[in-house]
């Protein structure tokens, strides 16, 4: 009865497919975010309604991304779901707490070029780090 | 939570991957359960019980 740590199960194959689809959704959403942000600045089009449409498309893709992530969470097995839910709670908690600290730093002038994307980046990094740490923990 | 998964698996000459496939979970999950690092949910415990044709209490042991 050999234990091969690299043995790929049916669950792993399905999980890889789900993750690839998730990455595709993230890519689509990120691309639409960049387009709706930069289009006006670089004068890609003049019409106001196209700008508004690109923002609506970005929001719709974001909602579909959230919906897909929720479906993916429900398809995960017990342990994977626990790992991801813990990562979400850590990322959300850090985002909430540090956004308050960030706001205070901005208010008192310690941070000059404040950007909402700083908090978003922090949440993404903490989410990824929590997944890696939890995966190692349950290995 | 202690359990007899490893013993039951060994009796049937199954690998962790075989058991993971039968229960439709990842091999990491089977490994974590066997090592007592992770307690399975009730539906997964019932699935194990059905697979080994035993009761949940015969597979999973309450340590309290």
N, CA and C atoms of all chains as a GROMACS GRO file, in nm:
protein
  609
    1UNK      N    1   0.084  -0.119   0.000
    1UNK     CA    2   0.000   0.000   0.000
    1UNK      C    3   0.088   0.125   0.000
    2UNK      N    4   0.136   0.163  -0.118
    2UNK     CA    5   0.225   0.278  -0.128
    2UNK      C    6   0.148   0.409  -0.122
    3UNK      N    7   0.203   0.504  -0.046
    3UNK     CA    8   0.143   0.637  -0.039
    3UNK      C    9   0.219   0.729  -0.132
    4UNK      N   10   0.156   0.769  -0.237
    4UNK     CA   11   0.222   0.864  -0.327
    4UNK      C   12   0.165   1.002  -0.301
    5UNK      N   13   0.248   1.092  -0.245
    5UNK     CA   14   0.196   1.225  -0.214
    5UNK      C   15   0.155   1.302  -0.338
    6UNK      N   16   0.202   1.255  -0.455
    6UNK     CA   17   0.169   1.327  -0.579
    6UNK      C   18   0.053   1.264  -0.656
    7UNK      N   19  -0.009   1.161  -0.595
    7UNK     CA   20  -0.120   1.095  -0.663
    7UNK      C   21  -0.233   1.196  -0.688
    8UNK      N   22  -0.279   1.200  -0.813
    8UNK     CA   23  -0.386   1.295  -0.848
    8UNK      C   24  -0.520   1.224  -0.842
    9UNK      N   25  -0.610   1.275  -0.760
    9UNK     CA   26  -0.742   1.214  -0.746
    9UNK      C   27  -0.841   1.285  -0.838
   10UNK      N   28  -0.960   1.226  -0.851
   10UNK     CA   29  -1.064   1.289  -0.933
   10UNK      C   30  -1.098   1.426  -0.878
   11UNK      N   31  -1.097   1.436  -0.744
   11UNK     CA   32  -1.127   1.566  -0.681
   11UNK      C   33  -1.024   1.670  -0.724
   12UNK      N   34  -0.895   1.628  -0.725
   12UNK     CA   35  -0.788   1.723  -0.764
   12UNK      C   36  -0.809   1.773  -0.906
   13UNK      N   37  -0.847   1.680  -0.997
   13UNK     CA   38  -0.868   1.720  -1.138
   13UNK      C   39  -0.981   1.822  -1.147
   14UNK      N   40  -1.091   1.795  -1.074
   14UNK     CA   41  -1.206   1.887  -1.076
   14UNK      C   42  -1.166   2.022  -1.015
   15UNK      N   43  -1.085   2.013  -0.908
   15UNK     CA   44  -1.041   2.134  -0.838
   15UNK      C   45  -0.953   2.221  -0.929
   16UNK      N   46  -0.865   2.155  -1.005
   16UNK     CA   47  -0.779   2.230  -1.099
   16UNK      C   48  -0.865   2.300  -1.203
   17UNK      N   49  -0.966   2.228  -1.256
   17UNK     CA   50  -1.057   2.290  -1.356
   17UNK      C   51  -1.127   2.411  -1.296
   18UNK      N   52  -1.179   2.393  -1.173
   18UNK     CA   53  -1.251   2.503  -1.105
   18UNK      C   54  -1.159   2.624  -1.085
   19UNK      N   55  -1.034   2.596  -1.042
   19UNK     CA   56  -0.940   2.706  -1.017
   19UNK      C   57  -0.903   2.780  -1.145
   20UNK      N   58  -0.888   2.703  -1.255
   20UNK     CA   59  -0.856   2.767  -1.384
   20UNK      C   60  -0.971   2.858  -1.429
   21UNK      N   61  -1.096   2.809  -1.407
   21UNK     CA   62  -1.213   2.890  -1.442
   21UNK      C   63  -1.216   3.016  -1.356
   22UNK      N   64  -1.183   2.999  -1.227
   22UNK     CA   65  -1.182   3.114  -1.136
   22UNK      C   66  -1.079   3.217  -1.180
   23UNK      N   67  -0.960   3.169  -1.216
   23UNK     CA   68  -0.853   3.260  -1.262
   23UNK      C   69  -0.900   3.334  -1.388
   24UNK      N   70  -0.971   3.263  -1.477
   24UNK     CA   71  -1.023   3.327  -1.599
   24UNK      C   72  -1.121   3.438  -1.564
   25UNK      N   73  -1.209   3.412  -1.466
   25UNK     CA   74  -1.304   3.515  -1.422
   25UNK      C   75  -1.231   3.636  -1.364
   26UNK      N   76  -1.128   3.607  -1.281
   26UNK     CA   77  -1.049   3.716  -1.221
   26UNK      C   78  -0.982   3.799  -1.330
   27UNK      N   79  -0.929   3.729  -1.432
   27UNK     CA   80  -0.861   3.798  -1.542
   27UNK      C   81  -0.961   3.889  -1.617
   28UNK      N   82  -1.079   3.834  -1.647
   28UNK     CA   83  -1.182   3.912  -1.718
   28UNK      C   84  -1.220   4.037  -1.638
   29UNK      N   85  -1.243   4.016  -1.510
   29UNK     CA   86  -1.285   4.126  -1.422
   29UNK      C   87  -1.175   4.233  -1.412
   30UNK      N   88  -1.048   4.185  -1.394
   30UNK     CA   89  -0.936   4.279  -1.384
   30UNK      C   90  -0.920   4.357  -1.514
   31UNK      N   91  -0.931   4.287  -1.627
   31UNK     CA   92  -0.917   4.354  -1.758
   31UNK      C   93  -1.025   4.460  -1.775
   32UNK      N   94  -1.149   4.425  -1.737
   32UNK     CA   95  -1.259   4.522  -1.752
   32UNK      C   96  -1.238   4.641  -1.657
   33UNK      N   97  -1.178   4.615  -1.538
   33UNK     CA   98  -1.148   4.725  -1.443
   33UNK      C   99  -1.048   4.821  -1.506
   34UNK      N  100  -0.943   4.763  -1.565
   34UNK     CA  101  -0.838   4.846  -1.626
   34UNK      C  102  -0.897   4.927  -1.741
   35UNK      N  103  -0.978   4.861  -1.823
   35UNK     CA  104  -1.038   4.930  -1.938
   35UNK      C  105  -1.126   5.046  -1.892
   36UNK      N  106  -1.214   5.018  -1.792
   36UNK     CA  107  -1.305   5.125  -1.750
   36UNK      C  108  -1.232   5.239  -1.677
   37UNK      N  109  -1.115   5.209  -1.617
   37UNK     CA  110  -1.039   5.314  -1.548
   37UNK      C  111  -0.953   5.397  -1.643
   38UNK      N  112  -0.889   5.327  -1.735
   38UNK     CA  113  -0.790   5.394  -1.820
   38UNK      C  114  -0.847   5.454  -1.948
   39UNK      N  115  -0.962   5.401  -1.992
   39UNK     CA  116  -1.016   5.443  -2.122
   39UNK      C  117  -1.033   5.593  -2.132
   40UNK      N  118  -1.094   5.650  -2.028
   40UNK     CA  119  -1.121   5.794  -2.032
   40UNK      C  120  -0.989   5.874  -2.023
   41UNK      N  121  -0.900   5.826  -1.933
   41UNK     CA  122  -0.774   5.896  -1.914
   41UNK      C  123  -0.690   5.900  -2.042
   42UNK      N  124  -0.693   5.789  -2.116
   42UNK     CA  125  -0.612   5.784  -2.239
   42UNK      C  126  -0.692   5.820  -2.364
   43UNK      N  127  -0.818   5.858  -2.346
   43UNK     CA  128  -0.900   5.902  -2.458
   43UNK      C  129  -0.927   5.793  -2.561
   44UNK      N  130  -0.951   5.670  -2.512
   44UNK     CA  131  -0.980   5.560  -2.606
   44UNK      C  132  -1.113   5.582  -2.676
   45UNK      N  133  -1.206   5.647  -2.606
   45UNK     CA  134  -1.334   5.684  -2.669
   45UNK      C  135  -1.383   5.814  -2.606
   46UNK      N  136  -1.471   5.881  -2.676
   46UNK     CA  137  -1.520   6.012  -2.632
   46UNK      C  138  -1.655   6.002  -2.561
   47UNK      N  139  -1.742   5.915  -2.615
   47UNK     CA  140  -1.881   5.909  -2.568
   47UNK      C  141  -1.890   5.870  -2.420
   48UNK      N  142  -1.969   5.949  -2.347
   48UNK     CA  143  -1.987   5.926  -2.203
   48UNK      C  144  -2.057   5.792  -2.176
   49UNK      N  145  -2.153   5.761  -2.266
   49UNK     CA  146  -2.232   5.639  -2.243
   49UNK      C  147  -2.145   5.512  -2.252
   50UNK      N  148  -2.037   5.518  -2.332
   50UNK     CA  149  -1.948   5.400  -2.341
   50UNK      C  150  -1.873   5.382  -2.209
   51UNK      N  151  -1.833   5.495  -2.148
   51UNK     CA  152  -1.765   5.488  -2.019
   51UNK      C  153  -1.857   5.426  -1.914
   52UNK      N  154  -1.982   5.478  -1.912
   52UNK     CA  155  -2.079   5.426  -1.816
   52UNK      C  156  -2.106   5.277  -1.840
   53UNK      N  157  -2.112   5.241  -1.969
   53UNK     CA  158  -2.136   5.100  -2.005
   53UNK      C  159  -2.019   5.013  -1.958
   54UNK      N  160  -1.895   5.063  -1.974
   54UNK     CA  161  -1.779   4.983  -1.933
   54UNK      C  162  -1.778   4.963  -1.781
   55UNK      N  163  -1.825   5.066  -1.707
   55UNK     CA  164  -1.833   5.053  -1.560
   55UNK      C  165  -1.940   4.949  -1.523
   56UNK      N  166  -2.053   4.953  -1.595
   56UNK     CA  167  -2.161   4.856  -1.570
   56UNK      C  168  -2.114   4.714  -1.600
   57UNK      N  169  -2.042   4.698  -1.711
   57UNK     CA  170  -1.990   4.566  -1.748
   57UNK      C  171  -1.892   4.517  -1.642
   58UNK      N  172  -1.807   4.608  -1.591
   58UNK     CA  173  -1.710   4.574  -1.487
   58UNK      C  174  -1.782   4.526  -1.360
   59UNK      N  175  -1.887   4.600  -1.321
   59UNK     CA  176  -1.963   4.563  -1.200
   59UNK      C  177  -2.031   4.427  -1.220
   60UNK      N  178  -2.089   4.407  -1.340
   60UNK     CA  179  -2.157   4.280  -1.369
   60UNK      C  180  -2.059   4.164  -1.365
   61UNK      N  181  -1.941   4.183  -1.423
   61UNK     CA  182  -1.839   4.076  -1.421
   61UNK      C  183  -1.794   4.048  -1.278
   62UNK      N  184  -1.784   4.155  -1.196
   62UNK     CA  185  -1.747   4.139  -1.055
   62UNK      C  186  -1.849   4.056  -0.980
   63UNK      N  187  -1.978   4.083  -1.006
   63UNK     CA  188  -2.084   4.007  -0.940
   63UNK      C  189  -2.082   3.860  -0.985
   64UNK      N  190  -2.058   3.839  -1.114
   64UNK     CA  191  -2.049   3.701  -1.165
   64UNK      C  192  -1.930   3.628  -1.104
   65UNK      N  193  -1.820   3.702  -1.083
   65UNK     CA  194  -1.701   3.645  -1.019
   65UNK      C  195  -1.733   3.599  -0.877
   66UNK      N  196  -1.804   3.685  -0.803
   66UNK     CA  197  -1.843   3.651  -0.665
   66UNK      C  198  -1.934   3.527  -0.666
   67UNK      N  199  -2.029   3.525  -0.761
   67UNK     CA  200  -2.121   3.411  -0.773
   67UNK      C  201  -2.043   3.283  -0.803
   68UNK      N  202  -1.948   3.292  -0.895
   68UNK     CA  203  -1.870   3.173  -0.931
   68UNK      C  204  -1.786   3.126  -0.812
   69UNK      N  205  -1.728   3.221  -0.737
   69UNK     CA  206  -1.646   3.184  -0.622
   69UNK      C  207  -1.730   3.111  -0.516
   70UNK      N  208  -1.853   3.161  -0.498
   70UNK     CA  209  -1.943   3.097  -0.401
   70UNK      C  210  -1.976   2.953  -0.444
   71UNK      N  211  -2.002   2.936  -0.574
   71UNK     CA  212  -2.029   2.801  -0.627
   71UNK      C  213  -1.906   2.711  -0.609
   72UNK      N  214  -1.789   2.768  -0.634
   72UNK     CA  215  -1.664   2.692  -0.621
   72UNK      C  216  -1.643   2.648  -0.475
   73UNK      N  217  -1.673   2.740  -0.381
   73UNK     CA  218  -1.661   2.707  -0.238
   73UNK      C  219  -1.753   2.590  -0.202
   74UNK      N  220  -1.874   2.590  -0.258
   74UNK     CA  221  -1.970   2.484  -0.228
   74UNK      C  222  -1.929   2.350  -0.289
   75UNK      N  223  -1.849   2.355  -0.396
   75UNK     CA  224  -1.803   2.230  -0.459
   75UNK      C  225  -1.679   2.174  -0.389
   76UNK      N  226  -1.614   2.256  -0.305
   76UNK     CA  227  -1.492   2.210  -0.237
   76UNK      C  228  -1.525   2.104  -0.132
   77UNK      N  229  -1.426   2.024  -0.096
   77UNK     CA  230  -1.450   1.928   0.013
   77UNK      C  231  -1.433   2.001   0.148
   78UNK      N  232  -1.464   1.930   0.256
   78UNK     CA  233  -1.467   1.993   0.390
   78UNK      C  234  -1.341   2.071   0.423
   79UNK      N  235  -1.225   2.006   0.402
   79UNK     CA  236  -1.099   2.068   0.443
   79UNK      C  237  -1.066   2.190   0.357
   80UNK      N  238  -1.083   2.176   0.226
   80UNK     CA  239  -1.052   2.289   0.136
   80UNK      C  240  -1.142   2.408   0.168
   81UNK      N  241  -1.270   2.379   0.195
   81UNK     CA  242  -1.364   2.488   0.228
   81UNK      C  243  -1.321   2.558   0.357
   82UNK      N  244  -1.278   2.476   0.456
   82UNK     CA  245  -1.232   2.534   0.583
   82UNK      C  246  -1.111   2.624   0.559
   83UNK      N  247  -1.016   2.575   0.477
   83UNK     CA  248  -0.896   2.653   0.447
   83UNK      C  249  -0.934   2.786   0.382
   84UNK      N  250  -1.024   2.782   0.284
   84UNK     CA  251  -1.062   2.905   0.213
   84UNK      C  252  -1.145   2.999   0.301
   85UNK      N  253  -1.235   2.942   0.381
   85UNK     CA  254  -1.317   3.029   0.468
   85UNK      C  255  -1.231   3.098   0.573
   86UNK      N  256  -1.131   3.025   0.627
   86UNK     CA  257  -1.039   3.088   0.723
   86UNK      C  258  -0.960   3.199   0.656
   87UNK      N  259  -0.917   3.173   0.532
   87UNK     CA  260  -0.841   3.276   0.458
   87UNK      C  261  -0.927   3.400   0.434
   88UNK      N  262  -1.055   3.376   0.400
   88UNK     CA  263  -1.146   3.489   0.377
   88UNK      C  264  -1.164   3.570   0.505
   89UNK      N  265  -1.180   3.500   0.620
   89UNK     CA  266  -1.203   3.572   0.745
   89UNK      C  267  -1.078   3.651   0.786
   90UNK      N  268  -0.960   3.594   0.764
   90UNK     CA  269  -0.836   3.666   0.797
   90UNK      C  270  -0.821   3.788   0.708
   91UNK      N  271  -0.844   3.768   0.577
   91UNK     CA  272  -0.830   3.877   0.481
   91UNK      C  273  -0.932   3.988   0.509
   92UNK      N  274  -1.057   3.949   0.537
   92UNK     CA  275  -1.161   4.049   0.566
   92UNK      C  276  -1.129   4.124   0.696
   93UNK      N  277  -1.089   4.050   0.799
   93UNK     CA  278  -1.057   4.111   0.929
   93UNK      C  279  -0.942   4.208   0.917
   94UNK      N  280  -0.835   4.164   0.850
   94UNK     CA  281  -0.719   4.253   0.831
   94UNK      C  282  -0.757   4.376   0.751
   95UNK      N  283  -0.836   4.353   0.645
   95UNK     CA  284  -0.880   4.465   0.560
   95UNK      C  285  -0.958   4.568   0.640
   96UNK      N  286  -1.047   4.518   0.727
   96UNK     CA  287  -1.132   4.606   0.809
   96UNK      C  288  -1.048   4.685   0.910
   97UNK      N  289  -0.964   4.612   0.985
   97UNK     CA  290  -0.885   4.675   1.091
   97UNK      C  291  -0.782   4.773   1.032
   98UNK      N  292  -0.709   4.725   0.930
   98UNK     CA  293  -0.602   4.810   0.874
   98UNK      C  294  -0.655   4.926   0.791
   99UNK      N  295  -0.777   4.913   0.738
   99UNK     CA  296  -0.834   5.027   0.663
   99UNK      C  297  -0.862   5.143   0.758
  100UNK      N  298  -0.897   5.111   0.884
  100UNK     CA  299  -0.920   5.217   0.984
  100UNK      C  300  -0.786   5.284   1.017
  101UNK      N  301  -0.682   5.200   1.041
  101UNK     CA  302  -0.548   5.255   1.070
  101UNK      C  303  -0.501   5.339   0.952
  102UNK      N  304  -0.526   5.289   0.831
  102UNK     CA  305  -0.484   5.359   0.708
  102UNK      C  306  -0.553   5.495   0.700
  103UNK      N  307  -0.684   5.496   0.731
  103UNK     CA  308  -0.760   5.622   0.726
  103UNK      C  309  -0.702   5.724   0.825
  104UNK      N  310  -0.665   5.675   0.946
  104UNK     CA  311  -0.608   5.765   1.047
  104UNK      C  312  -0.474   5.821   0.998
  105UNK      N  313  -0.392   5.731   0.937
  105UNK     CA  314  -0.262   5.775   0.884
  105UNK      C  315  -0.280   5.880   0.775
  106UNK      N  316  -0.384   5.862   0.692
  106UNK     CA  317  -0.412   5.960   0.585
  106UNK      C  318  -0.459   6.091   0.648
  107UNK      N  319  -0.547   6.080   0.748
  107UNK     CA  320  -0.602   6.200   0.814
  107UNK      C  321  -0.490   6.285   0.874
  108UNK      N  322  -0.391   6.219   0.936
  108UNK     CA  323  -0.281   6.292   1.000
  108UNK      C  324  -0.164   6.321   0.907
  109UNK      N  325  -0.182   6.289   0.780
  109UNK     CA  326  -0.083   6.327   0.679
  109UNK      C  327   0.040   6.238   0.669
  110UNK      N  328   0.036   6.120   0.730
  110UNK     CA  329   0.151   6.029   0.719
  110UNK      C  330   0.154   5.960   0.582
  111UNK      N  331   0.036   5.947   0.522
  111UNK     CA  332   0.028   5.891   0.386
  111UNK      C  333  -0.032   6.001   0.298
  112UNK      N  334   0.039   6.032   0.190
  112UNK     CA  335  -0.006   6.144   0.106
  112UNK      C  336  -0.086   6.093  -0.015
  113UNK      N  337  -0.030   6.002  -0.089
  113UNK     CA  338  -0.099   5.952  -0.209
  113UNK      C  339  -0.184   5.829  -0.175
  114UNK      N  340  -0.292   5.852  -0.100
  114UNK     CA  341  -0.374   5.738  -0.058
  114UNK      C  342  -0.452   5.680  -0.176
  115UNK      N  343  -0.464   5.547  -0.176
  115UNK     CA  344  -0.539   5.479  -0.282
  115UNK      C  345  -0.614   5.362  -0.221
  116UNK      N  346  -0.740   5.347  -0.264
  116UNK     CA  347  -0.822   5.236  -0.214
  116UNK      C  348  -0.757   5.103  -0.251
  117UNK      N  349  -0.686   5.103  -0.365
  117UNK     CA  350  -0.625   4.977  -0.412
  117UNK      C  351  -0.518   4.925  -0.315
  118UNK      N  352  -0.463   5.011  -0.227
  118UNK     CA  353  -0.366   4.965  -0.127
  118UNK      C  354  -0.430   4.861  -0.034
  119UNK      N  355  -0.552   4.891   0.011
  119UNK     CA  356  -0.624   4.799   0.100
  119UNK      C  357  -0.661   4.671   0.024
  120UNK      N  358  -0.704   4.689  -0.102
  120UNK     CA  359  -0.741   4.574  -0.186
  120UNK      C  360  -0.620   4.482  -0.204
  121UNK      N  361  -0.503   4.542  -0.230
  121UNK     CA  362  -0.380   4.462  -0.248
  121UNK      C  363  -0.346   4.386  -0.120
  122UNK      N  364  -0.358   4.457  -0.006
  122UNK     CA  365  -0.330   4.394   0.123
  122UNK      C  366  -0.422   4.274   0.147
  123UNK      N  367  -0.550   4.291   0.113
  123UNK     CA  368  -0.647   4.182   0.133
  123UNK      C  369  -0.614   4.063   0.044
  124UNK      N  370  -0.574   4.089  -0.080
  124UNK     CA  371  -0.538   3.981  -0.174
  124UNK      C  372  -0.415   3.906  -0.123
  125UNK      N  373  -0.315   3.983  -0.076
  125UNK     CA  374  -0.191   3.919  -0.028
  125UNK      C  375  -0.218   3.836   0.098
  126UNK      N  376  -0.297   3.894   0.191
  126UNK     CA  377  -0.326   3.820   0.316
  126UNK      C  378  -0.409   3.695   0.287
  127UNK      N  379  -0.500   3.704   0.189
  127UNK     CA  380  -0.581   3.587   0.150
  127UNK      C  381  -0.491   3.476   0.096
  128UNK      N  382  -0.401   3.513   0.004
  128UNK     CA  383  -0.311   3.414  -0.056
  128UNK      C  384  -0.218   3.354   0.051
  129UNK      N  385  -0.165   3.440   0.140
  129UNK     CA  386  -0.073   3.392   0.244
  129UNK      C  387  -0.145   3.296   0.339
  130UNK      N  388  -0.269   3.329   0.374
  130UNK     CA  389  -0.347   3.242   0.466
  130UNK      C  390  -0.374   3.107   0.402
  131UNK      N  391  -0.400   3.105   0.273
  131UNK     CA  392  -0.423   2.977   0.203
  131UNK      C  393  -0.297   2.892   0.205
  132UNK      N  394  -0.184   2.954   0.176
  132UNK     CA  395  -0.057   2.880   0.175
  132UNK      C  396  -0.027   2.825   0.315
  133UNK      N  397  -0.040   2.911   0.418
  133UNK     CA  398  -0.010   2.868   0.556
  133UNK      C  399  -0.102   2.755   0.600
  134UNK      N  400  -0.232   2.768   0.571
  134UNK     CA  401  -0.327   2.664   0.611
  134UNK      C  402  -0.305   2.534   0.536
  135UNK      N  403  -0.267   2.546   0.408
  135UNK     CA  404  -0.240   2.424   0.330
  135UNK      C  405  -0.121   2.350   0.390
  136UNK      N  406  -0.018   2.424   0.429
  136UNK     CA  407   0.100   2.362   0.492
  136UNK      C  408   0.061   2.301   0.627
  137UNK      N  409  -0.023   2.374   0.701
  137UNK     CA  410  -0.066   2.329   0.835
  137UNK      C  411  -0.139   2.195   0.829
  138UNK      N  412  -0.220   2.174   0.728
  138UNK     CA  413  -0.299   2.050   0.719
  138UNK      C  414  -0.233   1.945   0.631
  139UNK      N  415  -0.108   1.969   0.592
  139UNK     CA  416  -0.041   1.874   0.503
  139UNK      C  417  -0.008   1.745   0.575
  140UNK      N  418  -0.956   1.442   1.663
  140UNK     CA  419  -1.043   1.324   1.677
  140UNK      C  420  -0.972   1.199   1.624
  141UNK      N  421  -0.967   1.096   1.707
  141UNK     CA  422  -0.902   0.972   1.662
  141UNK      C  423  -0.996   0.896   1.568
  142UNK      N  424  -0.937   0.818   1.481
  142UNK     CA  425  -1.021   0.738   1.391
  142UNK      C  426  -0.944   0.616   1.343
  143UNK      N  427  -1.018   0.523   1.281
  143UNK     CA  428  -0.957   0.398   1.235
  143UNK      C  429  -0.943   0.394   1.083
  144UNK      N  430  -0.948   0.510   1.020
  144UNK     CA  431  -0.945   0.514   0.873
  144UNK      C  432  -0.822   0.445   0.815
  145UNK      N  433  -0.706   0.473   0.876
  145UNK     CA  434  -0.581   0.418   0.821
  145UNK      C  435  -0.583   0.264   0.827
  146UNK      N  436  -0.632   0.212   0.941
  146UNK     CA  437  -0.637   0.067   0.959
  146UNK      C  438  -0.736   0.005   0.860
  147UNK      N  439  -0.854   0.067   0.849
  147UNK     CA  440  -0.958   0.014   0.760
  147UNK      C  441  -0.910   0.018   0.614
  148UNK      N  442  -0.837   0.123   0.582
  148UNK     CA  443  -0.782   0.140   0.447
  148UNK      C  444  -0.677   0.031   0.421
  149UNK      N  445  -0.592   0.010   0.521
  149UNK     CA  446  -0.485  -0.090   0.508
  149UNK      C  447  -0.543  -0.231   0.489
  150UNK      N  448  -0.650  -0.260   0.562
  150UNK     CA  449  -0.716  -0.392   0.551
  150UNK      C  450  -0.764  -0.419   0.408
  151UNK      N  451  -0.799  -0.311   0.339
  151UNK     CA  452  -0.850  -0.326   0.202
  151UNK      C  453  -0.742  -0.300   0.096
  152UNK      N  454  -0.620  -0.273   0.145
  152UNK     CA  455  -0.507  -0.244   0.057
  152UNK      C  456  -0.535  -0.124  -0.034
  153UNK      N  457  -0.596  -0.023   0.025
  153UNK     CA  458  -0.626   0.100  -0.050
  153UNK      C  459  -0.520   0.206  -0.019
  154UNK      N  460  -0.491   0.288  -0.118
  154UNK     CA  461  -0.404   0.404  -0.092
  154UNK      C  462  -0.493   0.520  -0.047
  155UNK      N  463  -0.429   0.625   0.001
  155UNK     CA  464  -0.507   0.744   0.039
  155UNK      C  465  -0.581   0.800  -0.083
  156UNK      N  466  -0.516   0.791  -0.198
  156UNK     CA  467  -0.580   0.840  -0.322
  156UNK      C  468  -0.703   0.758  -0.356
  157UNK      N  469  -0.696   0.624  -0.334
  157UNK     CA  470  -0.813   0.538  -0.360
  157UNK      C  471  -0.929   0.579  -0.271
  158UNK      N  472  -0.898   0.600  -0.142
  158UNK     CA  473  -1.004   0.638  -0.048
  158UNK      C  474  -1.058   0.778  -0.082
  159UNK      N  475  -0.966   0.867  -0.120
  159UNK     CA  476  -1.008   1.003  -0.158
  159UNK      C  477  -1.104   0.998  -0.277
  160UNK      N  478  -1.072   0.912  -0.375
  160UNK     CA  479  -1.159   0.898  -0.492
  160UNK      C  480  -1.296   0.842  -0.453
  161UNK      N  481  -1.293   0.742  -0.364
  161UNK     CA  482  -1.420   0.681  -0.322
  161UNK      C  483  -1.508   0.780  -0.246
  162UNK      N  484  -1.445   0.870  -0.171
  162UNK     CA  485  -1.522   0.965  -0.090
  162UNK      C  486  -1.538   1.101  -0.162
  163UNK      N  487  -1.479   1.113  -0.280
  163UNK     CA  488  -1.484   1.237  -0.360
  163UNK      C  489  -1.429   1.358  -0.285
  164UNK      N  490  -1.315   1.336  -0.221
  164UNK     CA  491  -1.245   1.446  -0.152
  164UNK      C  492  -1.099   1.445  -0.198
  165UNK      N  493  -1.020   1.544  -0.149
  165UNK     CA  494  -0.879   1.547  -0.187
  165UNK      C  495  -0.798   1.450  -0.100
  166UNK      N  496  -0.680   1.411  -0.151
  166UNK     CA  497  -0.594   1.322  -0.073
  166UNK      C  498  -0.546   1.393   0.054
  167UNK      N  499  -0.530   1.524   0.043
  167UNK     CA  500  -0.489   1.604   0.158
  167UNK      C  501  -0.591   1.592   0.272
  168UNK      N  502  -0.718   1.587   0.235
  168UNK     CA  503  -0.824   1.575   0.336
  168UNK      C  504  -0.815   1.441   0.408
  169UNK      N  505  -0.794   1.334   0.331
  169UNK     CA  506  -0.780   1.200   0.391
  169UNK      C  507  -0.660   1.197   0.485
  170UNK      N  508  -0.550   1.253   0.440
  170UNK     CA  509  -0.428   1.257   0.521
  170UNK      C  510  -0.450   1.334   0.651
  171UNK      N  511  -0.516   1.450   0.640
  171UNK     CA  512  -0.542   1.533   0.759
  171UNK      C  513  -0.635   1.461   0.858
  172UNK      N  514  -0.735   1.391   0.805
  172UNK     CA  515  -0.828   1.318   0.893
  172UNK      C  516  -0.753   1.203   0.963
  173UNK      N  517  -0.674   1.128   0.885
  173UNK     CA  518  -0.601   1.014   0.942
  173UNK      C  519  -0.505   1.058   1.052
  174UNK      N  520  -0.443   1.174   1.031
  174UNK     CA  521  -0.348   1.224   1.132
  174UNK      C  522  -0.416   1.294   1.249
  175UNK      N  523  -0.547   1.304   1.243
  175UNK     CA  524  -0.623   1.368   1.352
  175UNK      C  525  -0.611   1.520   1.351
  176UNK      N  526  -0.564   1.576   1.240
  176UNK     CA  527  -0.551   1.722   1.232
  176UNK      C  528  -0.684   1.788   1.197
  177UNK      N  529  -0.773   1.710   1.140
  177UNK     CA  530  -0.899   1.767   1.092
  177UNK      C  531  -1.013   1.668   1.118
  178UNK      N  532  -1.122   1.720   1.175
  178UNK     CA  533  -1.240   1.636   1.200
  178UNK      C  534  -1.338   1.651   1.084
  179UNK      N  535  -1.381   1.539   1.025
  179UNK     CA  536  -1.470   1.550   0.909
  179UNK      C  537  -1.609   1.599   0.948
  180UNK      N  538  -1.681   1.653   0.849
  180UNK     CA  539  -1.819   1.695   0.875
  180UNK      C  540  -1.906   1.570   0.890
  181UNK      N  541  -2.026   1.589   0.938
  181UNK     CA  542  -2.118   1.476   0.956
  181UNK      C  543  -2.149   1.406   0.823
  182UNK      N  544  -2.177   1.482   0.714
  182UNK     CA  545  -2.203   1.413   0.586
  182UNK      C  546  -2.084   1.327   0.541
  183UNK      N  547  -1.961   1.378   0.563
  183UNK     CA  548  -1.843   1.301   0.521
  183UNK      C  549  -1.825   1.178   0.611
  184UNK      N  550  -1.854   1.195   0.740
  184UNK     CA  551  -1.845   1.081   0.833
  184UNK      C  552  -1.946   0.972   0.793
  185UNK      N  553  -2.067   1.014   0.754
  185UNK     CA  554  -2.169   0.918   0.709
  185UNK      C  555  -2.123   0.848   0.580
  186UNK      N  556  -2.059   0.923   0.493
  186UNK     CA  557  -2.009   0.867   0.367
  186UNK      C  558  -1.905   0.758   0.396
  187UNK      N  559  -1.816   0.787   0.493
  187UNK     CA  560  -1.714   0.689   0.534
  187UNK      C  561  -1.782   0.564   0.588
  188UNK      N  562  -1.883   0.587   0.673
  188UNK     CA  563  -1.953   0.476   0.735
  188UNK      C  564  -2.020   0.387   0.630
  189UNK      N  565  -2.081   0.451   0.530
  189UNK     CA  566  -2.147   0.376   0.421
  189UNK      C  567  -2.043   0.298   0.341
  190UNK      N  568  -1.929   0.362   0.315
  190UNK     CA  569  -1.825   0.298   0.234
  190UNK      C  570  -1.770   0.173   0.304
  191UNK      N  571  -1.745   0.184   0.434
  191UNK     CA  572  -1.688   0.071   0.508
  191UNK      C  573  -1.796  -0.020   0.570
  192UNK      N  574  -1.920   0.016   0.546
  192UNK     CA  575  -2.036  -0.059   0.599
  192UNK      C  576  -2.024  -0.080   0.750
  193UNK      N  577  -1.997   0.032   0.817
  193UNK     CA  578  -1.985   0.032   0.963
  193UNK      C  579  -2.060   0.152   1.017
  194UNK      N  580  -2.074   0.158   1.150
  194UNK     CA  581  -2.136   0.278   1.207
  194UNK      C  582  -2.027   0.386   1.224
  195UNK      N  583  -2.072   0.510   1.236
  195UNK     CA  584  -1.976   0.620   1.252
  195UNK      C  585  -1.890   0.599   1.377
  196UNK      N  586  -1.954   0.552   1.485
  196UNK     CA  587  -1.880   0.533   1.612
  196UNK      C  588  -1.771   0.426   1.601
  197UNK      N  589  -1.788   0.333   1.507
  197UNK     CA  590  -1.686   0.228   1.488
  197UNK      C  591  -1.564   0.283   1.414
  198UNK      N  592  -1.583   0.393   1.344
  198UNK     CA  593  -1.471   0.451   1.267
  198UNK      C  594  -1.408   0.570   1.341
  199UNK      N  595  -1.494   0.657   1.391
  199UNK     CA  596  -1.445   0.779   1.458
  199UNK      C  597  -1.464   0.767   1.609
  200UNK      N  598  -1.358   0.795   1.682
  200UNK     CA  599  -1.362   0.776   1.828
  200UNK      C  600  -1.362   0.911   1.898
  201UNK      N  601  -1.463   0.931   1.982
  201UNK     CA  602  -1.470   1.055   2.059
  201UNK      C  603  -1.368   1.049   2.172
  202UNK      N  604  -1.282   1.148   2.178
  202UNK     CA  605  -1.173   1.145   2.279
  202UNK      C  606  -1.216   1.198   2.416
  203UNK      N  607  -1.334   1.262   2.421
  203UNK     CA  608  -1.376   1.322   2.550
  203UNK      C  609  -1.428   1.214   2.645
   0.00000   0.00000   0.00000
